[in-house]
Amino acid sequence: MGNFKELKVWQLSKDLAVSIYRLTNNINQFKDFGLKDQMRRSSVSVPSNIAEGDHLDTDKQSVRHFYIARGSIAEIRTQLAIATEVGYISQKQYDELEQEYERISAMLTALIKHRAK
């Protein structure tokens, strides 16, 4: 515990948060500031909760934050689906991000199982 930067799940989720920031910056159509802001907050919540959870004193506390991170993944996946359906991002962009978030969710599930023992 305590070295979150070495966790592959943290690295991937941090990189995806950066991708979400870039995506929402570079799309001229993203005039829906509420959705844009929510997508950014959800994406940042994932690595942030992984980092916080990894630094807590007990596995029980850690697992709670890893579950919160998984909940944030569900949020960003929903927001990406909405952004796709309203035409803010392409189906290809959605598919790539969706696949990465599914991967991170699976990694978090494995981490939760490991820390819950």
C-alpha positions as CSV (number, residue, x, y, z in Angstrom):
1,M,0.0,0.0,0.0
2,G,1.0,3.6,-0.5
3,N,2.7,3.7,-3.9
4,F,-0.3,4.4,-6.1
5,K,1.9,5.6,-9.0
6,E,3.1,2.1,-9.5
7,L,-0.4,0.7,-9.9
8,K,-1.1,0.0,-13.5
9,V,-4.8,0.7,-12.9
10,W,-3.9,4.2,-11.6
11,Q,-1.6,4.9,-14.6
12,L,-4.2,3.9,-17.1
13,S,-7.0,5.8,-15.4
14,K,-4.8,8.9,-15.1
15,D,-3.9,8.7,-18.8
16,L,-7.6,8.4,-19.7
17,A,-8.5,11.4,-17.6
18,V,-5.9,13.4,-19.6
19,S,-7.5,12.0,-22.8
20,I,-10.9,13.2,-21.6
21,Y,-9.6,16.7,-20.9
22,R,-8.0,16.8,-24.4
23,L,-11.1,15.4,-26.0
24,T,-13.4,18.0,-24.4
25,N,-10.9,20.8,-25.2
26,N,-10.5,20.0,-28.8
27,I,-14.1,19.5,-29.8
28,N,-15.6,22.8,-31.0
29,Q,-19.1,21.3,-30.5
30,F,-18.6,20.9,-26.8
31,K,-20.6,23.9,-25.9
32,D,-22.5,21.9,-23.3
33,F,-20.4,23.0,-20.4
34,G,-22.4,21.0,-17.9
35,L,-21.7,17.7,-19.7
36,K,-18.1,18.7,-20.4
37,D,-17.5,19.6,-16.7
38,Q,-19.2,16.4,-15.5
39,M,-17.1,14.3,-17.8
40,R,-13.9,15.9,-16.6
41,R,-14.9,15.5,-12.9
42,S,-15.9,11.8,-13.4
43,S,-12.7,11.0,-15.3
44,V,-10.5,12.7,-12.6
45,S,-12.4,11.0,-9.8
46,V,-11.2,7.5,-11.0
47,P,-7.4,7.9,-10.5
48,S,-7.9,10.3,-7.5
49,N,-9.9,7.7,-5.6
50,I,-7.4,4.9,-6.5
51,A,-4.6,7.1,-5.2
52,E,-6.5,8.0,-2.0
53,G,-7.5,4.4,-1.4
54,D,-4.0,3.2,-1.9
55,H,-2.8,5.5,0.8
56,L,-5.3,4.7,3.5
57,D,-4.4,2.7,6.6
58,T,-6.6,-0.4,6.1
59,D,-7.7,-2.6,3.2
60,K,-11.3,-2.0,4.2
61,Q,-10.9,1.8,3.7
62,S,-8.9,1.2,0.5
63,V,-11.6,-1.0,-1.0
64,R,-14.3,1.6,-0.3
65,H,-12.4,4.1,-2.4
66,F,-11.8,1.6,-5.1
67,Y,-15.6,1.0,-5.3
68,I,-16.0,4.8,-5.6
69,A,-13.6,4.8,-8.5
70,R,-15.6,2.0,-10.1
71,G,-18.7,4.1,-9.7
72,S,-17.0,7.0,-11.4
73,I,-16.2,4.7,-14.3
74,A,-19.9,4.0,-14.6
75,E,-20.6,7.8,-14.6
76,I,-18.0,8.6,-17.3
77,R,-19.2,5.6,-19.5
78,T,-22.7,7.0,-19.3
79,Q,-21.6,10.5,-20.1
80,L,-19.5,9.2,-23.1
81,A,-22.6,7.4,-24.4
82,I,-24.7,10.6,-24.1
83,A,-21.9,12.6,-25.8
84,T,-21.8,10.1,-28.6
85,E,-25.6,10.0,-29.1
86,V,-25.8,13.8,-29.3
87,G,-22.9,14.0,-31.8
88,Y,-20.2,15.5,-29.6
89,I,-17.8,12.5,-30.2
90,S,-17.6,9.9,-32.9
91,Q,-18.6,6.3,-32.5
92,K,-14.9,5.4,-33.0
93,Q,-13.8,7.6,-30.1
94,Y,-16.6,6.2,-27.9
95,D,-15.6,2.6,-28.7
96,E,-12.0,3.2,-27.9
97,L,-12.7,5.0,-24.6
98,E,-15.4,2.5,-23.6
99,Q,-13.0,-0.4,-24.2
100,E,-10.4,1.3,-22.0
101,Y,-12.9,2.0,-19.2
102,E,-14.1,-1.6,-19.3
103,R,-10.5,-2.7,-18.9
104,I,-9.9,-0.4,-15.9
105,S,-13.1,-1.5,-14.3
106,A,-12.0,-5.1,-14.6
107,M,-8.6,-4.2,-13.1
108,L,-10.3,-2.4,-10.2
109,T,-12.5,-5.5,-9.6
110,A,-9.4,-7.6,-9.3
111,L,-7.8,-5.1,-7.0
112,I,-10.9,-5.0,-4.8
113,K,-10.9,-8.8,-4.5
114,H,-7.2,-8.8,-3.7
115,R,-7.5,-6.2,-1.0
116,A,-10.8,-7.5,0.5
117,K,-9.1,-10.8,1.5
